[in-house]
Amino acid sequence: MPSIVGPIRINSVGGGVINFGDTFYLSPKSSSKTNAGSGGFNTGDFINTNTGISNTGTNDPDIADQTQTANA
């Protein structure tokens, strides 16, 4: 179904997808994986994290999580 999009202004885009109007299928153009230990992604002021011994398993038994084949 057609749609009308009014005036827009985009100053910057730091990743992600911008979609205007109708869309049948959206797919990512990149993929990545990040491993972090206990308390690794805490944000804020005055963080106190008591984790003891932390071990992050980085073994990936399925090799590829999301392929980029035919992702035009």
C-alpha positions in Angstrom: 0.0 0.0 0.0 1.6 3.3 -1.0 2.4 5.8 1.6 3.3 9.5 1.6 6.3 10.7 3.6 6.6 14.4 4.4 9.7 16.4 4.7 12.5 14.8 6.7 16.0 15.7 7.9 18.5 13.2 9.0 21.7 14.7 10.6 23.5 11.4 11.1 23.0 7.7 11.4 25.3 5.5 13.5 24.2 2.2 12.2 20.7 0.6 12.0 18.1 0.7 9.3 16.0 3.7 8.2 12.8 2.7 6.5 10.3 5.0 4.8 7.0 3.7 3.4 6.1 0.1 2.8 8.6 -2.7 3.3 8.3 -6.3 2.5 11.5 -7.5 4.0 14.4 -5.9 6.0 17.6 -7.7 6.6 20.9 -6.6 8.2 23.9 -5.8 6.1 26.4 -6.9 8.7 26.7 -9.1 11.7 29.1 -9.4 14.6 29.6 -11.2 17.9 30.8 -9.8 21.2 31.9 -11.8 24.2 32.1 -10.1 27.6 32.6 -11.5 31.1 30.6 -10.9 34.2 30.0 -7.2 34.7 31.5 -6.3 31.3 28.8 -4.0 30.0 27.8 -2.1 33.1 27.2 1.6 32.5 26.5 4.4 34.9 28.0 6.3 37.8 29.5 4.6 40.8 29.3 1.0 39.7 30.4 -1.6 42.3 30.5 -5.1 40.8 31.7 -8.1 42.9 32.0 -11.0 40.6 34.8 -13.1 42.0 36.4 -15.3 39.4 34.8 -14.7 35.9 35.3 -17.0 32.9 33.7 -16.2 29.5 33.3 -19.2 27.2 34.0 -18.2 23.6 33.5 -21.6 22.1 31.1 -21.4 19.1 30.0 -24.9 18.1 27.8 -23.7 15.2 30.6 -21.7 13.5 28.3 -19.2 11.7 25.4 -17.5 13.5 24.1 -15.4 10.7 25.4 -15.6 7.2 25.5 -12.7 4.8 25.0 -14.8 1.6 22.7 -13.2 -1.0 22.2 -10.2 1.4 22.0 -7.5 -1.2 
